[in-house]
Amino acid sequence: MRRLVPHKGDYRHAEGNSDAHIKVSMFGPEQFLIVESGEVKLGTWQRIFFCEFDGPRSRKLWVKWLGI
């Protein structure tokens, strides 16, 4: 990812973190997971990663339970 979106590019952004905004737009800020019997259901090669593209920073992780 670092090579695809360079930190210093021809970007116009006052905070200097344009690359982080581009990277998060490629992934999206949210994910839906299936939970069954108290366990997250993932495929054989699937994993969950928390990606911080504008860090290091302190962040909050919001979890919302939807369903029955």
PQR file of N, CA, C, O and H, with PARSE charges and radii, in Angstrom:
ATOM      1  N   MET A   1       0.834  -1.194   0.000 -0.4000 1.5000
ATOM      2  CA  MET A   1       0.000   0.000   0.000 -0.0000 2.0000
ATOM      3  C   MET A   1       0.872   1.249   0.000  0.5500 1.7000
ATOM      4  O   MET A   1       0.544   2.224  -0.675 -0.5500 1.4000
ATOM      5  N   ARG A   2       1.959   1.240   0.731 -0.4000 1.5000
ATOM      6  CA  ARG A   2       2.829   2.409   0.812 -0.0000 2.0000
ATOM      7  C   ARG A   2       3.360   2.786  -0.568  0.5500 1.7000
ATOM      8  O   ARG A   2       3.464   3.971  -0.885 -0.5500 1.4000
ATOM      9  H   ARG A   2       2.226   0.447   1.280  0.4000 1.0000
ATOM     10  N   ARG A   3       3.691   1.811  -1.377 -0.4000 1.5000
ATOM     11  CA  ARG A   3       4.230   2.097  -2.701 -0.0000 2.0000
ATOM     12  C   ARG A   3       3.161   2.616  -3.651  0.5500 1.7000
ATOM     13  O   ARG A   3       3.451   3.428  -4.529 -0.5500 1.4000
ATOM     14  H   ARG A   3       3.606   0.849  -1.119  0.4000 1.0000
ATOM     15  N   LEU A   4       1.939   2.156  -3.483 -0.4000 1.5000
ATOM     16  CA  LEU A   4       0.856   2.584  -4.365 -0.0000 2.0000
ATOM     17  C   LEU A   4       0.449   4.031  -4.118  0.5500 1.7000
ATOM     18  O   LEU A   4       0.106   4.754  -5.053 -0.5500 1.4000
ATOM     19  H   LEU A   4       1.704   1.495  -2.769  0.4000 1.0000
ATOM     20  N   VAL A   5       0.489   4.448  -2.860 -0.4000 1.5000
ATOM     21  CA  VAL A   5       0.109   5.820  -2.495 -0.0000 2.0000
ATOM     22  C   VAL A   5       1.269   6.421  -1.698  0.5500 1.7000
ATOM     23  O   VAL A   5       1.370   6.198  -0.492 -0.5500 1.4000
ATOM     24  H   VAL A   5       0.767   3.861  -2.100  0.4000 1.0000
ATOM     25  N   PRO A   6       2.135   7.173  -2.357 -0.5600 1.5000
ATOM     26  CA  PRO A   6       3.296   7.726  -1.650  0.2800 2.0000
ATOM     27  C   PRO A   6       2.898   8.765  -0.612  0.5500 1.7000
ATOM     28  O   PRO A   6       1.937   9.512  -0.798 -0.5500 1.4000
ATOM     29  N   HIS A   7       3.648   8.802   0.483 -0.4000 1.5000
ATOM     30  CA  HIS A   7       3.371   9.767   1.556 -0.0000 2.0000
ATOM     31  C   HIS A   7       3.532  11.200   1.052  0.5500 1.7000
ATOM     32  O   HIS A   7       2.710  12.064   1.357 -0.5500 1.4000
ATOM     33  H   HIS A   7       4.428   8.196   0.635  0.4000 1.0000
ATOM     34  N   LYS A   8       4.563  11.444   0.303 -0.4000 1.5000
ATOM     35  CA  LYS A   8       4.800  12.777  -0.253 -0.0000 2.0000
ATOM     36  C   LYS A   8       4.485  12.734  -1.746  0.5500 1.7000
ATOM     37  O   LYS A   8       5.290  12.247  -2.539 -0.5500 1.4000
ATOM     38  H   LYS A   8       5.231  10.743   0.055  0.4000 1.0000
ATOM     39  N   GLY A   9       3.341  13.233  -2.118 -0.4000 1.5000
ATOM     40  CA  GLY A   9       2.959  13.277  -3.522 -0.0000 2.0000
ATOM     41  C   GLY A   9       2.507  14.672  -3.885  0.5500 1.7000
ATOM     42  O   GLY A   9       2.673  15.609  -3.104 -0.5500 1.4000
ATOM     43  H   GLY A   9       2.687  13.628  -1.474  0.4000 1.0000
ATOM     44  N   ASP A  10       1.946  14.813  -5.047 -0.4000 1.5000
ATOM     45  CA  ASP A  10       1.445  16.113  -5.489 -0.0000 2.0000
ATOM     46  C   ASP A  10       0.028  16.289  -4.942  0.5500 1.7000
ATOM     47  O   ASP A  10      -0.934  16.373  -5.706 -0.5500 1.4000
ATOM     48  H   ASP A  10       1.811  14.053  -5.682  0.4000 1.0000
ATOM     49  N   TYR A  11      -0.092  16.346  -3.612 -0.4000 1.5000
ATOM     50  CA  TYR A  11      -1.384  16.450  -2.935 -0.0000 2.0000
ATOM     51  C   TYR A  11      -1.565  17.863  -2.397  0.5500 1.7000
ATOM     52  O   TYR A  11      -0.594  18.567  -2.124 -0.5500 1.4000
ATOM     53  H   TYR A  11       0.689  16.278  -2.992  0.4000 1.0000
ATOM     54  N   ARG A  12      -2.800  18.257  -2.253 -0.4000 1.5000
ATOM     55  CA  ARG A  12      -3.115  19.568  -1.700 -0.0000 2.0000
ATOM     56  C   ARG A  12      -3.996  19.368  -0.473  0.5500 1.7000
ATOM     57  O   ARG A  12      -5.210  19.196  -0.582 -0.5500 1.4000
ATOM     58  H   ARG A  12      -3.589  17.685  -2.475  0.4000 1.0000
ATOM     59  N   HIS A  13      -3.354  19.395   0.708 -0.4000 1.5000
ATOM     60  CA  HIS A  13      -4.088  19.194   1.945 -0.0000 2.0000
ATOM     61  C   HIS A  13      -3.299  19.867   3.074  0.5500 1.7000
ATOM     62  O   HIS A  13      -2.097  19.637   3.209 -0.5500 1.4000
ATOM     63  H   HIS A  13      -2.367  19.535   0.796  0.4000 1.0000
ATOM     64  N   ALA A  14      -3.947  20.670   3.859 -0.4000 1.5000
ATOM     65  CA  ALA A  14      -3.272  21.480   4.873 -0.0000 2.0000
ATOM     66  C   ALA A  14      -2.592  20.646   5.953  0.5500 1.7000
ATOM     67  O   ALA A  14      -1.536  21.039   6.449 -0.5500 1.4000
ATOM     68  H   ALA A  14      -4.923  20.857   3.749  0.4000 1.0000
ATOM     69  N   GLU A  15      -3.171  19.503   6.331 -0.4000 1.5000
ATOM     70  CA  GLU A  15      -2.619  18.719   7.436 -0.0000 2.0000
ATOM     71  C   GLU A  15      -1.421  17.866   7.025  0.5500 1.7000
ATOM     72  O   GLU A  15      -0.688  17.373   7.882 -0.5500 1.4000
ATOM     73  H   GLU A  15      -4.028  19.184   5.928  0.4000 1.0000
ATOM     74  N   GLY A  16      -1.219  17.691   5.735 -0.4000 1.5000
ATOM     75  CA  GLY A  16      -0.091  16.881   5.290 -0.0000 2.0000
ATOM     76  C   GLY A  16      -0.318  15.386   5.360  0.5500 1.7000
ATOM     77  O   GLY A  16       0.640  14.614   5.311 -0.5500 1.4000
ATOM     78  H   GLY A  16      -1.814  18.092   5.038  0.4000 1.0000
ATOM     79  N   ASN A  17      -1.565  14.963   5.473 -0.4000 1.5000
ATOM     80  CA  ASN A  17      -1.862  13.527   5.561 -0.0000 2.0000
ATOM     81  C   ASN A  17      -2.793  13.063   4.442  0.5500 1.7000
ATOM     82  O   ASN A  17      -3.643  12.197   4.647 -0.5500 1.4000
ATOM     83  H   ASN A  17      -2.343  15.591   5.512  0.4000 1.0000
ATOM     84  N   SER A  18      -2.623  13.641   3.272 -0.4000 1.5000
ATOM     85  CA  SER A  18      -3.474  13.281   2.136 -0.0000 2.0000
ATOM     86  C   SER A  18      -3.381  11.807   1.800  0.5500 1.7000
ATOM     87  O   SER A  18      -4.381  11.189   1.432 -0.5500 1.4000
ATOM     88  H   SER A  18      -1.932  14.344   3.105  0.4000 1.0000
ATOM     89  N   ASP A  19      -2.185  11.233   1.924 -0.4000 1.5000
ATOM     90  CA  ASP A  19      -2.020   9.816   1.607 -0.0000 2.0000
ATOM     91  C   ASP A  19      -2.906   8.939   2.493  0.5500 1.7000
ATOM     92  O   ASP A  19      -3.429   7.927   2.027 -0.5500 1.4000
ATOM     93  H   ASP A  19      -1.373  11.735   2.223  0.4000 1.0000
ATOM     94  N   ALA A  20      -3.081   9.312   3.757 -0.4000 1.5000
ATOM     95  CA  ALA A  20      -3.941   8.544   4.671 -0.0000 2.0000
ATOM     96  C   ALA A  20      -5.394   8.594   4.221  0.5500 1.7000
ATOM     97  O   ALA A  20      -6.102   7.590   4.305 -0.5500 1.4000
ATOM     98  H   ALA A  20      -2.657  10.134   4.135  0.4000 1.0000
ATOM     99  N   HIS A  21      -5.843   9.741   3.748 -0.4000 1.5000
ATOM    100  CA  HIS A  21      -7.218   9.872   3.275 -0.0000 2.0000
ATOM    101  C   HIS A  21      -7.445   9.025   2.024  0.5500 1.7000
ATOM    102  O   HIS A  21      -8.501   8.412   1.873 -0.5500 1.4000
ATOM    103  H   HIS A  21      -5.269  10.556   3.680  0.4000 1.0000
ATOM    104  N   ILE A  22      -6.474   8.990   1.144 -0.4000 1.5000
ATOM    105  CA  ILE A  22      -6.588   8.182  -0.073 -0.0000 2.0000
ATOM    106  C   ILE A  22      -6.626   6.700   0.282  0.5500 1.7000
ATOM    107  O   ILE A  22      -7.429   5.948  -0.272 -0.5500 1.4000
ATOM    108  H   ILE A  22      -5.616   9.488   1.267  0.4000 1.0000
ATOM    109  N   LYS A  23      -5.772   6.281   1.194 -0.4000 1.5000
ATOM    110  CA  LYS A  23      -5.719   4.865   1.584 -0.0000 2.0000
ATOM    111  C   LYS A  23      -7.016   4.401   2.230  0.5500 1.7000
ATOM    112  O   LYS A  23      -7.512   3.323   1.901 -0.5500 1.4000
ATOM    113  H   LYS A  23      -5.120   6.891   1.644  0.4000 1.0000
ATOM    114  N   VAL A  24      -7.576   5.190   3.141 -0.4000 1.5000
ATOM    115  CA  VAL A  24      -8.819   4.766   3.796 -0.0000 2.0000
ATOM    116  C   VAL A  24      -9.972   4.737   2.796  0.5500 1.7000
ATOM    117  O   VAL A  24     -10.899   3.941   2.947 -0.5500 1.4000
ATOM    118  H   VAL A  24      -7.173   6.065   3.408  0.4000 1.0000
ATOM    119  N   SER A  25      -9.927   5.592   1.784 -0.4000 1.5000
ATOM    120  CA  SER A  25     -10.988   5.565   0.770 -0.0000 2.0000
ATOM    121  C   SER A  25     -10.922   4.293  -0.064  0.5500 1.7000
ATOM    122  O   SER A  25     -11.929   3.878  -0.638 -0.5500 1.4000
ATOM    123  H   SER A  25      -9.175   6.239   1.661  0.4000 1.0000
ATOM    124  N   MET A  26      -9.757   3.674  -0.136 -0.4000 1.5000
ATOM    125  CA  MET A  26      -9.603   2.419  -0.872 -0.0000 2.0000
ATOM    126  C   MET A  26     -10.177   1.231  -0.098  0.5500 1.7000
ATOM    127  O   MET A  26     -10.609   0.250  -0.702 -0.5500 1.4000
ATOM    128  H   MET A  26      -8.939   4.011   0.330  0.4000 1.0000
ATOM    129  N   PHE A  27     -10.185   1.313   1.221 -0.4000 1.5000
ATOM    130  CA  PHE A  27     -10.655   0.219   2.059 -0.0000 2.0000
ATOM    131  C   PHE A  27     -12.042   0.449   2.630  0.5500 1.7000
ATOM    132  O   PHE A  27     -12.806  -0.502   2.798 -0.5500 1.4000
ATOM    133  H   PHE A  27      -9.834   2.110   1.712  0.4000 1.0000
ATOM    134  N   GLY A  28     -12.379   1.694   2.929 -0.4000 1.5000
ATOM    135  CA  GLY A  28     -13.647   1.989   3.583 -0.0000 2.0000
ATOM    136  C   GLY A  28     -13.493   1.962   5.086  0.5500 1.7000
ATOM    137  O   GLY A  28     -12.625   1.260   5.605 -0.5500 1.4000
ATOM    138  H   GLY A  28     -11.758   2.466   2.791  0.4000 1.0000
ATOM    139  N   PRO A  29     -14.322   2.715   5.798 -0.5600 1.5000
ATOM    140  CA  PRO A  29     -14.170   2.851   7.239  0.2800 2.0000
ATOM    141  C   PRO A  29     -14.943   1.824   8.069  0.5500 1.7000
ATOM    142  O   PRO A  29     -14.929   1.900   9.298 -0.5500 1.4000
ATOM    143  N   GLU A  30     -15.612   0.873   7.428 -0.4000 1.5000
ATOM    144  CA  GLU A  30     -16.452  -0.030   8.217 -0.0000 2.0000
ATOM    145  C   GLU A  30     -16.403  -1.445   7.681  0.5500 1.7000
ATOM    146  O   GLU A  30     -16.000  -1.687   6.543 -0.5500 1.4000
ATOM    147  H   GLU A  30     -15.623   0.812   6.430  0.4000 1.0000
ATOM    148  N   GLN A  31     -16.819  -2.368   8.520 -0.4000 1.5000
ATOM    149  CA  GLN A  31     -16.840  -3.771   8.143 -0.0000 2.0000
ATOM    150  C   GLN A  31     -17.979  -4.465   8.866  0.5500 1.7000
ATOM    151  O   GLN A  31     -18.207  -4.220  10.051 -0.5500 1.4000
ATOM    152  H   GLN A  31     -17.146  -2.172   9.444  0.4000 1.0000
ATOM    153  N   PHE A  32     -18.693  -5.326   8.164 -0.4000 1.5000
ATOM    154  CA  PHE A  32     -19.737  -6.141   8.774 -0.0000 2.0000
ATOM    155  C   PHE A  32     -19.198  -7.552   8.959  0.5500 1.7000
ATOM    156  O   PHE A  32     -18.563  -8.110   8.065 -0.5500 1.4000
ATOM    157  H   PHE A  32     -18.508  -5.525   7.202  0.4000 1.0000
ATOM    158  N   LEU A  33     -19.456  -8.114  10.121 -0.4000 1.5000
ATOM    159  CA  LEU A  33     -18.990  -9.461  10.438 -0.0000 2.0000
ATOM    160  C   LEU A  33     -20.165 -10.320  10.874  0.5500 1.7000
ATOM    161  O   LEU A  33     -21.118  -9.823  11.474 -0.5500 1.4000
ATOM    162  H   LEU A  33     -19.972  -7.660  10.848  0.4000 1.0000
ATOM    163  N   ILE A  34     -20.095 -11.589  10.578 -0.4000 1.5000
ATOM    164  CA  ILE A  34     -21.103 -12.535  11.040 -0.0000 2.0000
ATOM    165  C   ILE A  34     -20.599 -13.151  12.346  0.5500 1.7000
ATOM    166  O   ILE A  34     -19.483 -13.666  12.418 -0.5500 1.4000
ATOM    167  H   ILE A  34     -19.321 -11.993  10.091  0.4000 1.0000
ATOM    168  N   VAL A  35     -21.447 -13.086  13.374 -0.4000 1.5000
ATOM    169  CA  VAL A  35     -21.121 -13.692  14.665 -0.0000 2.0000
ATOM    170  C   VAL A  35     -22.148 -14.774  14.928  0.5500 1.7000
ATOM    171  O   VAL A  35     -23.352 -14.523  14.891 -0.5500 1.4000
ATOM    172  H   VAL A  35     -22.353 -12.667  13.315  0.4000 1.0000
ATOM    173  N   GLU A  36     -21.668 -15.977  15.194 -0.4000 1.5000
ATOM    174  CA  GLU A  36     -22.549 -17.112  15.461 -0.0000 2.0000
ATOM    175  C   GLU A  36     -22.036 -17.841  16.695  0.5500 1.7000
ATOM    176  O   GLU A  36     -20.863 -18.205  16.770 -0.5500 1.4000
ATOM    177  H   GLU A  36     -20.689 -16.181  15.224  0.4000 1.0000
ATOM    178  N   SER A  37     -22.912 -18.049  17.646 -0.4000 1.5000
ATOM    179  CA  SER A  37     -22.553 -18.713  18.907 -0.0000 2.0000
ATOM    180  C   SER A  37     -21.370 -18.021  19.585  0.5500 1.7000
ATOM    181  O   SER A  37     -20.502 -18.678  20.159 -0.5500 1.4000
ATOM    182  H   SER A  37     -23.865 -17.754  17.584  0.4000 1.0000
ATOM    183  N   GLY A  38     -21.347 -16.692  19.513 -0.4000 1.5000
ATOM    184  CA  GLY A  38     -20.320 -15.913  20.180 -0.0000 2.0000
ATOM    185  C   GLY A  38     -18.976 -15.860  19.474  0.5500 1.7000
ATOM    186  O   GLY A  38     -18.017 -15.325  20.030 -0.5500 1.4000
ATOM    187  H   GLY A  38     -22.053 -16.158  19.046  0.4000 1.0000
ATOM    188  N   GLU A  39     -18.878 -16.404  18.256 -0.4000 1.5000
ATOM    189  CA  GLU A  39     -17.612 -16.393  17.523 -0.0000 2.0000
ATOM    190  C   GLU A  39     -17.788 -15.752  16.158  0.5500 1.7000
ATOM    191  O   GLU A  39     -18.809 -15.942  15.497 -0.5500 1.4000
ATOM    192  H   GLU A  39     -19.657 -16.839  17.804  0.4000 1.0000
ATOM    193  N   VAL A  40     -16.775 -14.982  15.738 -0.4000 1.5000
ATOM    194  CA  VAL A  40     -16.791 -14.373  14.411 -0.0000 2.0000
ATOM    195  C   VAL A  40     -16.551 -15.462  13.376  0.5500 1.7000
ATOM    196  O   VAL A  40     -15.611 -16.249  13.487 -0.5500 1.4000
ATOM    197  H   VAL A  40     -15.946 -14.828  16.275  0.4000 1.0000
ATOM    198  N   LYS A  41     -17.417 -15.494  12.371 -0.4000 1.5000
ATOM    199  CA  LYS A  41     -17.312 -16.499  11.319 -0.0000 2.0000
ATOM    200  C   LYS A  41     -16.449 -15.935  10.183  0.5500 1.7000
ATOM    201  O   LYS A  41     -16.844 -14.981   9.512 -0.5500 1.4000
ATOM    202  H   LYS A  41     -18.180 -14.855  12.281  0.4000 1.0000
ATOM    203  N   LEU A  42     -15.288 -16.523   9.978 -0.4000 1.5000
ATOM    204  CA  LEU A  42     -14.370 -16.117   8.921 -0.0000 2.0000
ATOM    205  C   LEU A  42     -14.033 -17.322   8.056  0.5500 1.7000
ATOM    206  O   LEU A  42     -14.058 -18.464   8.514 -0.5500 1.4000
ATOM    207  H   LEU A  42     -14.967 -17.297  10.523  0.4000 1.0000
ATOM    208  N   GLY A  43     -13.718 -17.044   6.797 -0.4000 1.5000
ATOM    209  CA  GLY A  43     -13.258 -18.101   5.902 -0.0000 2.0000
ATOM    210  C   GLY A  43     -11.862 -18.554   6.282  0.5500 1.7000
ATOM    211  O   GLY A  43     -11.214 -17.956   7.141 -0.5500 1.4000
ATOM    212  H   GLY A  43     -13.698 -16.116   6.424  0.4000 1.0000
ATOM    213  N   THR A  44     -11.410 -19.601   5.645 -0.4000 1.5000
ATOM    214  CA  THR A  44     -10.114 -20.203   5.954 -0.0000 2.0000
ATOM    215  C   THR A  44      -8.971 -19.192   5.921  0.5500 1.7000
ATOM    216  O   THR A  44      -8.117 -19.198   6.808 -0.5500 1.4000
ATOM    217  H   THR A  44     -11.937 -20.087   4.948  0.4000 1.0000
ATOM    218  N   TRP A  45      -8.943 -18.323   4.907 -0.4000 1.5000
ATOM    219  CA  TRP A  45      -7.827 -17.399   4.738 -0.0000 2.0000
ATOM    220  C   TRP A  45      -8.177 -15.969   5.143  0.5500 1.7000
ATOM    221  O   TRP A  45      -7.420 -15.044   4.848 -0.5500 1.4000
ATOM    222  H   TRP A  45      -9.636 -18.319   4.186  0.4000 1.0000
ATOM    223  N   GLN A  46      -9.296 -15.778   5.804 -0.4000 1.5000
ATOM    224  CA  GLN A  46      -9.709 -14.429   6.205 -0.0000 2.0000
ATOM    225  C   GLN A  46      -9.195 -14.088   7.601  0.5500 1.7000
ATOM    226  O   GLN A  46      -9.117 -14.950   8.477 -0.5500 1.4000
ATOM    227  H   GLN A  46      -9.911 -16.529   6.044  0.4000 1.0000
ATOM    228  N   ARG A  47      -8.848 -12.828   7.790 -0.4000 1.5000
ATOM    229  CA  ARG A  47      -8.423 -12.292   9.080 -0.0000 2.0000
ATOM    230  C   ARG A  47      -8.976 -10.885   9.202  0.5500 1.7000
ATOM    231  O   ARG A  47      -9.429 -10.306   8.215 -0.5500 1.4000
ATOM    232  H   ARG A  47      -8.911 -12.128   7.078  0.4000 1.0000
ATOM    233  N   ILE A  48      -8.943 -10.333  10.403 -0.4000 1.5000
ATOM    234  CA  ILE A  48      -9.392  -8.971  10.646 -0.0000 2.0000
ATOM    235  C   ILE A  48      -8.170  -8.151  11.048  0.5500 1.7000
ATOM    236  O   ILE A  48      -7.414  -8.546  11.936 -0.5500 1.4000
ATOM    237  H   ILE A  48      -8.575 -10.804  11.205  0.4000 1.0000
ATOM    238  N   PHE A  49      -7.981  -7.000  10.386 -0.4000 1.5000
ATOM    239  CA  PHE A  49      -6.880  -6.100  10.693 -0.0000 2.0000
ATOM    240  C   PHE A  49      -7.424  -4.708  10.941  0.5500 1.7000
ATOM    241  O   PHE A  49      -8.333  -4.260  10.243 -0.5500 1.4000
ATOM    242  H   PHE A  49      -8.596  -6.679   9.665  0.4000 1.0000
ATOM    243  N   PHE A  50      -6.876  -4.025  11.926 -0.4000 1.5000
ATOM    244  CA  PHE A  50      -7.183  -2.615  12.165 -0.0000 2.0000
ATOM    245  C   PHE A  50      -6.034  -1.823  11.554  0.5500 1.7000
ATOM    246  O   PHE A  50      -4.901  -1.899  12.030 -0.5500 1.4000
ATOM    247  H   PHE A  50      -6.137  -4.389  12.493  0.4000 1.0000
ATOM    248  N   CYS A  51      -6.322  -1.072  10.513 -0.4000 1.5000
ATOM    249  CA  CYS A  51      -5.286  -0.330   9.784 -0.0000 2.0000
ATOM    250  C   CYS A  51      -5.323   1.141  10.160  0.5500 1.7000
ATOM    251  O   CYS A  51      -6.361   1.795  10.054 -0.5500 1.4000
ATOM    252  H   CYS A  51      -7.242  -1.011  10.127  0.4000 1.0000
ATOM    253  N   GLU A  52      -4.195   1.650  10.596 -0.4000 1.5000
ATOM    254  CA  GLU A  52      -4.060   3.069  10.912 -0.0000 2.0000
ATOM    255  C   GLU A  52      -3.133   3.679   9.880  0.5500 1.7000
ATOM    256  O   GLU A  52      -1.934   3.403   9.889 -0.5500 1.4000
ATOM    257  H   GLU A  52      -3.352   1.119  10.682  0.4000 1.0000
ATOM    258  N   PHE A  53      -3.667   4.505   8.989 -0.4000 1.5000
ATOM    259  CA  PHE A  53      -2.877   5.097   7.921 -0.0000 2.0000
ATOM    260  C   PHE A  53      -2.398   6.501   8.261  0.5500 1.7000
ATOM    261  O   PHE A  53      -1.646   7.094   7.487 -0.5500 1.4000
ATOM    262  H   PHE A  53      -4.641   4.729   8.982  0.4000 1.0000
ATOM    263  N   ASP A  54      -2.809   7.038   9.385 -0.4000 1.5000
ATOM    264  CA  ASP A  54      -2.480   8.410   9.735 -0.0000 2.0000
ATOM    265  C   ASP A  54      -1.876   8.469  11.130  0.5500 1.7000
ATOM    266  O   ASP A  54      -2.169   9.392  11.891 -0.5500 1.4000
ATOM    267  H   ASP A  54      -3.419   6.556  10.014  0.4000 1.0000
ATOM    268  N   GLY A  55      -1.060   7.523  11.465 -0.4000 1.5000
ATOM    269  CA  GLY A  55      -0.637   7.391  12.843 -0.0000 2.0000
ATOM    270  C   GLY A  55       0.835   7.611  13.034  0.5500 1.7000
ATOM    271  O   GLY A  55       1.542   8.054  12.129 -0.5500 1.4000
ATOM    272  H   GLY A  55      -0.822   6.774  10.847  0.4000 1.0000
ATOM    273  N   PRO A  56       1.288   7.293  14.228 -0.5600 1.5000
ATOM    274  CA  PRO A  56       0.465   6.705  15.292  0.2800 2.0000
ATOM    275  C   PRO A  56      -0.437   7.741  15.954  0.5500 1.7000
ATOM    276  O   PRO A  56      -0.050   8.892  16.154 -0.5500 1.4000
ATOM    277  N   ARG A  57      -1.620   7.312  16.280 -0.4000 1.5000
ATOM    278  CA  ARG A  57      -2.618   8.143  16.953 -0.0000 2.0000
ATOM    279  C   ARG A  57      -3.436   7.273  17.897  0.5500 1.7000
ATOM    280  O   ARG A  57      -3.447   6.047  17.782 -0.5500 1.4000
ATOM    281  H   ARG A  57      -1.934   6.376  16.117  0.4000 1.0000
ATOM    282  N   SER A  58      -4.109   7.916  18.819 -0.4000 1.5000
ATOM    283  CA  SER A  58      -5.086   7.203  19.643 -0.0000 2.0000
ATOM    284  C   SER A  58      -6.404   7.197  18.890  0.5500 1.7000
ATOM    285  O   SER A  58      -6.833   8.229  18.373 -0.5500 1.4000
ATOM    286  H   SER A  58      -4.099   8.911  18.913  0.4000 1.0000
ATOM    287  N   ARG A  59      -7.039   6.057  18.828 -0.4000 1.5000
ATOM    288  CA  ARG A  59      -8.309   5.918  18.111 -0.0000 2.0000
ATOM    289  C   ARG A  59      -9.316   5.194  18.991  0.5500 1.7000
ATOM    290  O   ARG A  59      -8.953   4.494  19.936 -0.5500 1.4000
ATOM    291  H   ARG A  59      -6.690   5.219  19.248  0.4000 1.0000
ATOM    292  N   LYS A  60     -10.574   5.376  18.662 -0.4000 1.5000
ATOM    293  CA  LYS A  60     -11.646   4.617  19.292 -0.0000 2.0000
ATOM    294  C   LYS A  60     -12.184   3.640  18.267  0.5500 1.7000
ATOM    295  O   LYS A  60     -12.348   3.983  17.096 -0.5500 1.4000
ATOM    296  H   LYS A  60     -10.869   5.945  17.894  0.4000 1.0000
ATOM    297  N   LEU A  61     -12.454   2.443  18.699 -0.4000 1.5000
ATOM    298  CA  LEU A  61     -13.065   1.433  17.852 -0.0000 2.0000
ATOM    299  C   LEU A  61     -14.512   1.296  18.275  0.5500 1.7000
ATOM    300  O   LEU A  61     -14.794   0.940  19.419 -0.5500 1.4000
ATOM    301  H   LEU A  61     -12.322   2.164  19.650  0.4000 1.0000
ATOM    302  N   TRP A  62     -15.430   1.575  17.368 -0.4000 1.5000
ATOM    303  CA  TRP A  62     -16.860   1.511  17.657 -0.0000 2.0000
ATOM    304  C   TRP A  62     -17.410   0.186  17.157  0.5500 1.7000
ATOM    305  O   TRP A  62     -17.169  -0.209  16.017 -0.5500 1.4000
ATOM    306  H   TRP A  62     -15.201   1.865  16.439  0.4000 1.0000
ATOM    307  N   VAL A  63     -18.144  -0.489  18.013 -0.4000 1.5000
ATOM    308  CA  VAL A  63     -18.776  -1.756  17.663 -0.0000 2.0000
ATOM    309  C   VAL A  63     -20.268  -1.613  17.889  0.5500 1.7000
ATOM    310  O   VAL A  63     -20.698  -1.160  18.950 -0.5500 1.4000
ATOM    311  H   VAL A  63     -18.340  -0.168  18.940  0.4000 1.0000
ATOM    312  N   LYS A  64     -21.052  -1.992  16.909 -0.4000 1.5000
ATOM    313  CA  LYS A  64     -22.508  -1.937  17.039 -0.0000 2.0000
ATOM    314  C   LYS A  64     -23.061  -3.297  16.674  0.5500 1.7000
ATOM    315  O   LYS A  64     -22.757  -3.847  15.616 -0.5500 1.4000
ATOM    316  H   LYS A  64     -20.703  -2.360  16.047  0.4000 1.0000
ATOM    317  N   TRP A  65     -23.864  -3.822  17.553 -0.4000 1.5000
ATOM    318  CA  TRP A  65     -24.460  -5.131  17.364 -0.0000 2.0000
ATOM    319  C   TRP A  65     -25.796  -4.971  16.630  0.5500 1.7000
ATOM    320  O   TRP A  65     -26.689  -4.281  17.122 -0.5500 1.4000
ATOM    321  H   TRP A  65     -24.111  -3.376  18.413  0.4000 1.0000
ATOM    322  N   LEU A  66     -25.940  -5.592  15.475 -0.4000 1.5000
ATOM    323  CA  LEU A  66     -27.176  -5.569  14.705 -0.0000 2.0000
ATOM    324  C   LEU A  66     -27.694  -7.000  14.611  0.5500 1.7000
ATOM    325  O   LEU A  66     -26.924  -7.926  14.354 -0.5500 1.4000
ATOM    326  H   LEU A  66     -25.215  -6.152  15.075  0.4000 1.0000
ATOM    327  N   GLY A  67     -28.966  -7.178  14.812 -0.4000 1.5000
ATOM    328  CA  GLY A  67     -29.512  -8.524  14.631 -0.0000 2.0000
ATOM    329  C   GLY A  67     -30.350  -8.971  15.803  0.5500 1.7000
ATOM    330  O   GLY A  67     -30.754  -8.182  16.658 -0.5500 1.4000
ATOM    331  H   GLY A  67     -29.591  -6.426  15.021  0.4000 1.0000
ATOM    332  N   ILE A  68     -30.592 -10.248  15.811 -0.4000 1.5000
ATOM    333  CA  ILE A  68     -31.482 -10.868  16.792 -0.0000 2.0000
ATOM    334  C   ILE A  68     -30.742 -11.153  18.073  0.5500 1.7000
ATOM    335  O   ILE A  68     -31.328 -11.677  19.020 -0.5500 1.4000
ATOM    336  H   ILE A  68     -30.264 -10.889  15.117  0.4000 1.0000
TER
END
